[in-house]
Amino acid sequence: MFLSTFSLATLRGSATCASRSLLRNRRGLLTLAIETSCDDTSVSIVEKKIDNSTGSKAKIHFLENITADSRAHRGIHPILALESHQENLASLVDKALNSLPASQSDGNTINLADGSTRRRPDFISATRGPGMRSNLSVGLDTGKALSVAWQIPMVGVHHMQAHLLTPRLVSCLKEGDGARTTSPEFPFLSILVSGGHSILVHSKSLTDHKIMASSNDIAIGETLDKAAREILPSDLLQRAKTTMYGKTLEQYVFPNGKADFADYRPPMNRGEEVVKKQSRWGWSLTTPFANTRALQLSFSSVSSMVNKIVKDKDGSMSEEERVDLGRDAMRVSFEHLASRTIIALEALRLHNTGDDEIKTLVVSGGVAANKFLMAVLRSFLDVRGFEHIQIVAPPIYLCTDNAAMIGWAGIEMFEAGWRTDMSCRALRKWTLDPQADDGGILGPSGWTSSEKSLESL
């Protein structure tokens, strides 16, 4: 049963005294977070401190990831990923406990095996979906066990919501004195790009996110990985330490970083977007949907074109040509994404005024670590009338899947009064949009909430 099918009043209830005191307490909130949605086993301890004079401050006491080794399969292998979660999660949790803050005098403590006492987390955050259901269940069930053992609540976190909220965590991590604001403020536009997702999201509030565009075929990260497997020299593929071949491709074609694409110039208008750029080698890559303003994303054609070009060369491609092909595959993919972003911003500008104006573009997910992508997006905004929009992206270590972002999303949901019942199950598919059939973030059963937080939505 979904939240949209019955009255919110059925979720109304009285918040416990302990819950109310947590939200009022100046020491803030502490959570142990777990992420197991795909092939990264990650545990983190995240704290948000609340001080009326200096604003919110965040601290990551612990964050560690272990990625399943799927190099032999040249991509994520579901069974190996599941086994990696089963082998590593408990030891990561055990290791994280030593990073819990020292216990305080309020009796809210746990005893460790070495005889020391630590502050007990206020609640558990665990990824509930979307993702591989069996993998999610390892983390979610571990979170439930800790919740029951420590007699604390749990929040089942939406993985994609966590990605788009990560810049708000980063803003609270920054050092320095003075008042802090949790940036970006709602509303903002998000680009969530990874190996499994490519979506444009209009975020109006913590739980209200409208999907403006998504990929109808494969994600941008997947097409870059596929292109990389064709372009990269075989010896470099063999030496790769991970299956994130798109990242290896970026390092291969832009060895000097920003200096290698300093002369990039974006199409100044839609007319220039449709012009094919012929390479000196005789091939060209076509930008997806160049002739239409449809708010859709499509990336499969890019890797398919790369595959055909490489096959036609029949092993005769020089390193110089490989570099050019890699750069062009990225350029076409990123310009397609940037073009749809501009179209989305133009659509929002027609309807939004004043407080509804979009001032921030959030870029998150593993592909957000690509510096050329950020340069393309900034260039498009500057030449298409959106130079006032700020681009915000997390540091590289928070772009890819990690438990710190899960902990922060859990904190924001917990502060809003939301908890997850122990009956909740992992969700393979779970949209962000409240207008979707499943009701978005609050749609699935298992949520409980205080009356106060419901009235504030």
C-alpha positions, 0 to 999 in steps of 0.5 A, a space after each residue: 500500500 502506498 502513502 498516496 492511497 490513504 490519508 496522511 492522518 493514518 500516520 499521525 502519532 505522538 512523538 516520543 519524549 526521547 525523540 523530541 529531546 533529540 531534536 532539541 538537544 544542542 549536541 545534535 544527532 549521531 547515526 551509524 549508516 550502511 550502504 550496500 545497494 550495488 557493489 560497494 560495502 560502506 559504513 559511516 558514522 555521521 554527526 550533525 551538531 546544532 548550534 543556534 549561534 554558528 549554525 549546523 556543523 557536520 562531522 564524518 567520524 568514520 567512512 570506509 568502502 570495500 568494493 567487490 572485485 569484478 575485474 575478471 567480468 569487466 563490470 559489476 557481477 551481482 553474485 560477487 557483489 553480494 558475497 562481498 557484502 556478506 563477507 565485509 559488512 560485519 567487520 566494517 561495522 565492528 571497525 566503525 564502533 571504535 570511531 564513535 564519540 566518547 560516551 557522555 554522562 546521559 547514560 546513552 552508551 554502548 560497551 565495546 569488547 575492549 572495555 571502553 564505552 562509546 556514545 550510542 548512535 541516536 538512530 541507524 541509517 541504511 539504504 532501502 533502495 533502489 538497487 539490487 534487492 539481495 544486496 540491499 537486504 544485507 545492509 537493511 537487515 544488519 541495520 534492523 539488527 543494530 536498531 533492535 539490539 541498541 533499542 534505537 530507531 532506523 531510517 530506510 534511506 532512498 539511495 538517489 535522494 542521498 546523492 542529491 542531498 550530499 552537497 548539503 552535507 558538504 556545506 556543513 563539513 566546511 571548516 571555519 567560524 561564523 553562521 552556516 547555511 545548509 546549501 543548496 537551499 530548496 528548490 534546486 535542479 539536480 543531475 544524478 549521473 552514475 553507472 546506473 542512473 542518469 536523471 534530471 531532478 527538480 527538487 522542491 523540498 526534502 521529499 518532493 522531487 520531480 523527474 524532468 528527464 531520464 535515460 530511456 536506455 543505459 546510463 551515462 556511466 555505463 556508456 562511458 565504461 563501454 566506450 572505454 573498454 573499446 578505446 583503452 589499450 588492452 594493457 591499460 585495461 589489464 592493469 586497471 584496479 577497478 571496473 570504473 573504466 570511464 574514470 580510467 578513460 578520463 585519465 587516459 585522454 586528459 592526462 594533464 587534467 584541465 589543461 587538456 580541455 582548456 580550449 573547449 568551446 560549447 555550442 552557442 545555441 541549439 543550431 550549433 548543437 546539430 552540426 556534426 564535428 568531423 574528426 581528422 580521422 574521418 569519423 564523427 559521433 552524432 549527439 543524441 536527440 540533437 534535432 529535438 527539444 524532448 526532455 529525454 536522455 539517451 546514451 546507448 548510441 554513443 558506445 555503439 558508435 564507438 564500437 563500430 569505429 573501433 571495429 572498422 579500424 580492425 586494430 589499426 588505431 593509433 594511440 593519438 586516434 584513441 585519445 581523440 575518440 575518447 575525448 569525443 565520446 565524452 564531449 558528445 555525452 556531456 553536451 547531450 546532458 548539458 543540452 537537456 539541462 538547459 532545456 529543463 532550466 528554460 522550462 522551469 524559468 517560464 513558471 518559476 519566479 521569486 522564491 521558486 527561481 532555480 539558483 543552484 545546479 547540483 551534480 552528484 553520482 560517480 560521473 560527477 567526479 569527471 572534470 571535463 563534465 563540470 567544464 562542459 556544464 559550466 560553459 553551457 550555463 554561461 553562454 545560454 543565459 544561466 551564468 548566475 546559476 551556481 554548480 555544486 558538486 561533492 568532492 570525489 570521495 563523496 561522489 560515488 556510492 558511500 555510507 556518509 551520504 546515506 547517514 546525512 540523508 537519514 539525518 535530514 529525514 529523522 529531523 523531519 520526523 520520519 522513521 522506518 518500521 522494522 517490517 520494511 523490505 528492500 526495494 529494487 525499484 523506487 522512484 523519487 517523484 511523488 507523482 509516480 505510481 509508487 508514490 516516490 520517497 514516501 510512497 512505500 509502506 513502512 514509514 512512521 512519522 510524528 504529527 509535528 513533522 506531518 504538519 510541516 510538510 
